[in-house]
Amino acid sequence: MLRIQTRLPDWYAAAAEAELRDRISRTKAELGDKLFILGHHYQRDEVIEYSDARGDSLKLSVLAQERPEAKYIVFCGVHFMAESADILTADDQVVILPDLNAGCSMADMADLDQVEEAWDVLSETIDISSVIPVTYMNSSADIKSFVGRHGGAVCTSSNARAVLEWVFEDQRAEKVLFFPDQHLGRNTGLAMGYSLDQMKLWNPREDRGGLSEAECKEASLLLWNGHCTIHQRFRPEQVHAFRQEHPDGIVIVHPEAPYETCELADHLGSTSFILNKVTQLPAGSTVAIGTEVHLVNRIAHNNPDKTIINLDPLVCPCSTMFRIDLPHLAWVLDNLVEGVVVNQISVDPDTAEWSKVALDRMLAIT
């Protein structure tokens, strides 16, 4: 997806950190309750410092919805998160993404044309009325809208199992088309008792997803060939190396990681799960965490009684999330003080309506 970020004025690029901090503090104070800054867990520490709320993408969007007095919602995250906030907030609220280049590679792995083509191909192969689409929160608004139109729901890493159970038990569907993250779909399916043979990978770049007609008919879960570039880095050999060095150590992994890694972990769960689990562990625990490095470092800082390390020794931050920085934050706030809105994220009404249907289904399920 093409997004073009305006080059910042020279002052922001040249300003010292102290100058940027002073500017942000002053503009935040001037804007007062009209401003609500959201900071995703994976953000830089210096950006989190100025966030009025921190959390995962859904939590932050819901918090924005609960702040109707805030005219400006500055979402320090990535594009699909800002879209979700725009969908859930009131029409008179403005959602802003500090850097338009802050996208999500996983979300971009499933675009609407590809999904609609897959749906058409499946319609020619199987009884499409037996299929319900489910999309991870990490997807674009038009994908969420597609899901809403076709009777499906959004899910998060916390409630993916509940949503899939709703599909198979309450809706009595025979199949799920799950996108864009194959790993979350696979790990959730395995936890529910489905075998790997019952899950097939749909590759949108190949005819009929690279599957035979029989495979399409026999599969219970059709998993889109997408992934998180960060979580896919966590490998079984890293778990083995950690256990060799720390025999009593504990491994906690996010379900966006490959199942071969997840099945070796002591605990598997969402960001909220990881945060809570580390807090519950006894003092002196040594813990390897398989998720984004900024969050791991923050967990380590907040749990000084434990040894917290990143499961991947070659730690790699989320490069798109990393685009949000103090210069971009200062720039958007300066413009708001002057009455100018830059980088507004706005979802068209029809897409927003059906996206909200899919989101509301998820909220009703969980």
BELDAPE-V752631 format. One record per residue. N is the residue number from 0. RES is the residue in one small letter. D_FIRST is the distance of its C-alpha to the first C-alpha in Angstrom with 2 decimals. Layout:
n=N res=RES d_first=D_FIRST
n=N res=RES d_first=D_FIRST
//
This chain:
n=0 res=m d_first=0.00
n=1 res=l d_first=3.80
n=2 res=r d_first=6.42
n=3 res=i d_first=9.95
n=4 res=q d_first=12.84
n=5 res=t d_first=16.26
n=6 res=r d_first=18.73
n=7 res=l d_first=21.34
n=8 res=p d_first=24.90
n=9 res=d d_first=27.08
n=10 res=w d_first=29.12
n=11 res=y d_first=26.45
n=12 res=a d_first=25.75
n=13 res=a d_first=29.50
n=14 res=a d_first=30.76
n=15 res=a d_first=32.54
n=16 res=e d_first=31.45
n=17 res=a d_first=34.61
n=18 res=e d_first=33.78
n=19 res=l d_first=30.31
n=20 res=r d_first=31.88
n=21 res=d d_first=34.57
n=22 res=r d_first=32.19
n=23 res=i d_first=30.09
n=24 res=s d_first=33.31
n=25 res=r d_first=34.77
n=26 res=t d_first=31.84
n=27 res=k d_first=31.47
n=28 res=a d_first=35.18
n=29 res=e d_first=35.06
n=30 res=l d_first=32.33
n=31 res=g d_first=34.13
n=32 res=d d_first=33.42
n=33 res=k d_first=30.92
n=34 res=l d_first=28.43
n=35 res=f d_first=27.12
n=36 res=i d_first=25.06
n=37 res=l d_first=23.39
n=38 res=g d_first=22.97
n=39 res=h d_first=21.36
n=40 res=h d_first=23.68
n=41 res=y d_first=21.53
n=42 res=q d_first=21.70
n=43 res=r d_first=23.99
n=44 res=d d_first=27.60
n=45 res=e d_first=27.92
n=46 res=v d_first=25.10
n=47 res=i d_first=26.56
n=48 res=e d_first=29.85
n=49 res=y d_first=28.80
n=50 res=s d_first=27.15
n=51 res=d d_first=29.28
n=52 res=a d_first=28.03
n=53 res=r d_first=26.42
n=54 res=g d_first=25.26
n=55 res=d d_first=22.50
n=56 res=s d_first=19.67
n=57 res=l d_first=21.81
n=58 res=k d_first=24.93
n=59 res=l d_first=23.46
n=60 res=s d_first=22.07
n=61 res=v d_first=25.52
n=62 res=l d_first=27.26
n=63 res=a d_first=25.43
n=64 res=q d_first=26.58
n=65 res=e d_first=30.06
n=66 res=r d_first=30.15
n=67 res=p d_first=30.47
n=68 res=e d_first=32.31
n=69 res=a d_first=29.26
n=70 res=k d_first=27.75
n=71 res=y d_first=24.99
n=72 res=i d_first=22.92
n=73 res=v d_first=21.30
n=74 res=f d_first=19.11
n=75 res=c d_first=19.11
n=76 res=g d_first=16.56
n=77 res=v d_first=12.81
n=78 res=h d_first=10.42
n=79 res=f d_first=11.43
n=80 res=m d_first=14.97
n=81 res=a d_first=15.10
n=82 res=e d_first=13.99
n=83 res=s d_first=16.84
n=84 res=a d_first=19.18
n=85 res=d d_first=18.60
n=86 res=i d_first=19.35
n=87 res=l d_first=22.50
n=88 res=t d_first=23.89
n=89 res=a d_first=26.01
n=90 res=d d_first=25.01
n=91 res=d d_first=26.79
n=92 res=q d_first=24.88
n=93 res=v d_first=22.01
n=94 res=v d_first=19.26
n=95 res=i d_first=17.97
n=96 res=l d_first=15.56
n=97 res=p d_first=17.32
n=98 res=d d_first=14.43
n=99 res=l d_first=11.03
n=100 res=n d_first=9.83
n=101 res=a d_first=11.16
n=102 res=g d_first=8.51
n=103 res=c d_first=9.76
n=104 res=s d_first=9.54
n=105 res=m d_first=11.56
n=106 res=a d_first=9.65
n=107 res=d d_first=6.56
n=108 res=m d_first=9.55
n=109 res=a d_first=10.30
n=110 res=d d_first=8.42
n=111 res=l d_first=10.94
n=112 res=d d_first=11.99
n=113 res=q d_first=12.88
n=114 res=v d_first=14.70
n=115 res=e d_first=16.55
n=116 res=e d_first=17.59
n=117 res=a d_first=18.87
n=118 res=w d_first=20.77
n=119 res=d d_first=22.32
n=120 res=v d_first=23.38
n=121 res=l d_first=24.89
n=122 res=s d_first=26.65
n=123 res=e d_first=28.41
n=124 res=t d_first=29.44
n=125 res=i d_first=30.52
n=126 res=d d_first=31.56
n=127 res=i d_first=28.23
n=128 res=s d_first=30.24
n=129 res=s d_first=30.93
n=130 res=v d_first=27.28
n=131 res=i d_first=25.52
n=132 res=p d_first=21.84
n=133 res=v d_first=21.19
n=134 res=t d_first=17.96
n=135 res=y d_first=17.91
n=136 res=m d_first=17.29
n=137 res=n d_first=14.35
n=138 res=s d_first=12.03
n=139 res=s d_first=10.07
n=140 res=a d_first=12.58
n=141 res=d d_first=12.22
n=142 res=i d_first=13.06
n=143 res=k d_first=15.90
n=144 res=s d_first=16.97
n=145 res=f d_first=17.26
n=146 res=v d_first=19.38
n=147 res=g d_first=21.46
n=148 res=r d_first=22.24
n=149 res=h d_first=23.38
n=150 res=g d_first=25.70
n=151 res=g d_first=23.79
n=152 res=a d_first=23.08
n=153 res=v d_first=20.83
n=154 res=c d_first=22.32
n=155 res=t d_first=22.39
n=156 res=s d_first=23.85
n=157 res=s d_first=27.09
n=158 res=n d_first=27.52
n=159 res=a d_first=25.84
n=160 res=r d_first=29.35
n=161 res=a d_first=30.59
n=162 res=v d_first=27.78
n=163 res=l d_first=28.41
n=164 res=e d_first=32.12
n=165 res=w d_first=31.61
n=166 res=v d_first=29.88
n=167 res=f d_first=32.66
n=168 res=e d_first=35.64
n=169 res=d d_first=35.23
n=170 res=q d_first=33.16
n=171 res=r d_first=34.93
n=172 res=a d_first=31.88
n=173 res=e d_first=32.32
n=174 res=k d_first=28.77
n=175 res=v d_first=25.53
n=176 res=l d_first=22.06
n=177 res=f d_first=20.49
n=178 res=f d_first=16.86
n=179 res=p d_first=14.75
n=180 res=d d_first=17.33
n=181 res=q d_first=20.11
n=182 res=h d_first=22.28
n=183 res=l d_first=22.68
n=184 res=g d_first=23.47
n=185 res=r d_first=25.91
n=186 res=n d_first=27.62
n=187 res=t d_first=28.08
n=188 res=g d_first=29.44
n=189 res=l d_first=31.86
n=190 res=a d_first=33.07
n=191 res=m d_first=33.83
n=192 res=g d_first=35.92
n=193 res=y d_first=33.74
n=194 res=s d_first=34.17
n=195 res=l d_first=31.66
n=196 res=d d_first=33.00
n=197 res=q d_first=31.94
n=198 res=m d_first=28.28
n=199 res=k d_first=26.29
n=200 res=l d_first=22.92
n=201 res=w d_first=20.63
n=202 res=n d_first=18.63
n=203 res=p d_first=16.17
n=204 res=r d_first=16.62
n=205 res=e d_first=20.36
n=206 res=d d_first=22.65
n=207 res=r d_first=23.44
n=208 res=g d_first=21.30
n=209 res=g d_first=23.86
n=210 res=l d_first=26.53
n=211 res=s d_first=29.85
n=212 res=e d_first=30.94
n=213 res=a d_first=33.35
n=214 res=e d_first=30.78
n=215 res=c d_first=28.67
n=216 res=k d_first=31.90
n=217 res=e d_first=33.22
n=218 res=a d_first=30.26
n=219 res=s d_first=30.20
n=220 res=l d_first=26.75
n=221 res=l d_first=23.91
n=222 res=l d_first=21.46
n=223 res=w d_first=17.84
n=224 res=n d_first=17.24
n=225 res=g d_first=15.05
n=226 res=h d_first=16.29
n=227 res=c d_first=16.24
n=228 res=t d_first=16.54
n=229 res=i d_first=19.29
n=230 res=h d_first=21.35
n=231 res=q d_first=21.35
n=232 res=r d_first=23.32
n=233 res=f d_first=26.32
n=234 res=r d_first=28.78
n=235 res=p d_first=32.29
n=236 res=e d_first=33.95
n=237 res=q d_first=32.90
n=238 res=v d_first=34.66
n=239 res=h d_first=37.69
n=240 res=a d_first=37.90
n=241 res=f d_first=37.79
n=242 res=r d_first=40.47
n=243 res=q d_first=42.64
n=244 res=e d_first=42.65
n=245 res=h d_first=42.80
n=246 res=p d_first=44.66
n=247 res=d d_first=44.74
n=248 res=g d_first=41.18
n=249 res=i d_first=38.68
n=250 res=v d_first=35.16
n=251 res=i d_first=32.54
n=252 res=v d_first=29.11
n=253 res=h d_first=25.99
n=254 res=p d_first=25.34
n=255 res=e d_first=21.85
n=256 res=a d_first=23.99
n=257 res=p d_first=25.28
n=258 res=y d_first=28.31
n=259 res=e d_first=30.60
n=260 res=t d_first=30.17
n=261 res=c d_first=30.32
n=262 res=e d_first=33.55
n=263 res=l d_first=35.22
n=264 res=a d_first=34.37
n=265 res=d d_first=37.01
n=266 res=h d_first=34.62
n=267 res=l d_first=31.19
n=268 res=g d_first=29.28
n=269 res=s d_first=26.64
n=270 res=t d_first=26.39
n=271 res=s d_first=29.09
n=272 res=f d_first=31.21
n=273 res=i d_first=30.98
n=274 res=l d_first=32.02
n=275 res=n d_first=34.91
n=276 res=k d_first=36.06
n=277 res=v d_first=36.42
n=278 res=t d_first=38.43
n=279 res=q d_first=40.71
n=280 res=l d_first=41.50
n=281 res=p d_first=44.90
n=282 res=a d_first=45.42
n=283 res=g d_first=45.50
n=284 res=s d_first=42.80
n=285 res=t d_first=40.63
n=286 res=v d_first=37.11
n=287 res=a d_first=34.15
n=288 res=i d_first=30.84
n=289 res=g d_first=27.74
n=290 res=t d_first=24.87
n=291 res=e d_first=23.00
n=292 res=v d_first=25.47
n=293 res=h d_first=25.45
n=294 res=l d_first=26.49
n=295 res=v d_first=29.05
n=296 res=n d_first=30.54
n=297 res=r d_first=30.84
n=298 res=i d_first=32.53
n=299 res=a d_first=34.89
n=300 res=h d_first=35.76
n=301 res=n d_first=36.50
n=302 res=n d_first=38.62
n=303 res=p d_first=40.99
n=304 res=d d_first=43.47
n=305 res=k d_first=41.24
n=306 res=t d_first=39.78
n=307 res=i d_first=36.01
n=308 res=i d_first=34.01
n=309 res=n d_first=30.56
n=310 res=l d_first=30.85
n=311 res=d d_first=28.80
n=312 res=p d_first=31.06
n=313 res=l d_first=28.27
n=314 res=v d_first=26.49
n=315 res=c d_first=22.81
n=316 res=p d_first=21.00
n=317 res=c d_first=17.51
n=318 res=s d_first=15.95
n=319 res=t d_first=13.09
n=320 res=m d_first=15.75
n=321 res=f d_first=18.04
n=322 res=r d_first=16.26
n=323 res=i d_first=18.10
n=324 res=d d_first=21.53
n=325 res=l d_first=24.65
n=326 res=p d_first=23.88
n=327 res=h d_first=20.73
n=328 res=l d_first=22.69
n=329 res=a d_first=25.67
n=330 res=w d_first=23.79
n=331 res=v d_first=22.41
n=332 res=l d_first=25.86
n=333 res=d d_first=27.74
n=334 res=n d_first=25.90
n=335 res=l d_first=26.70
n=336 res=v d_first=30.32
n=337 res=e d_first=30.32
n=338 res=g d_first=29.01
n=339 res=v d_first=25.60
n=340 res=v d_first=22.39
n=341 res=v d_first=19.37
n=342 res=n d_first=15.83
n=343 res=q d_first=16.62
n=344 res=i d_first=14.30
n=345 res=s d_first=15.52
n=346 res=v d_first=14.97
n=347 res=d d_first=16.73
n=348 res=p d_first=20.17
n=349 res=d d_first=19.92
n=350 res=t d_first=16.81
n=351 res=a d_first=18.49
n=352 res=e d_first=21.76
n=353 res=w d_first=20.80
n=354 res=s d_first=18.68
n=355 res=k d_first=21.85
n=356 res=v d_first=23.93
n=357 res=a d_first=22.18
n=358 res=l d_first=22.51
n=359 res=d d_first=26.10
n=360 res=r d_first=26.99
n=361 res=m d_first=26.03
n=362 res=l d_first=28.09
n=363 res=a d_first=30.95
n=364 res=i d_first=30.96
n=365 res=t d_first=31.09
//
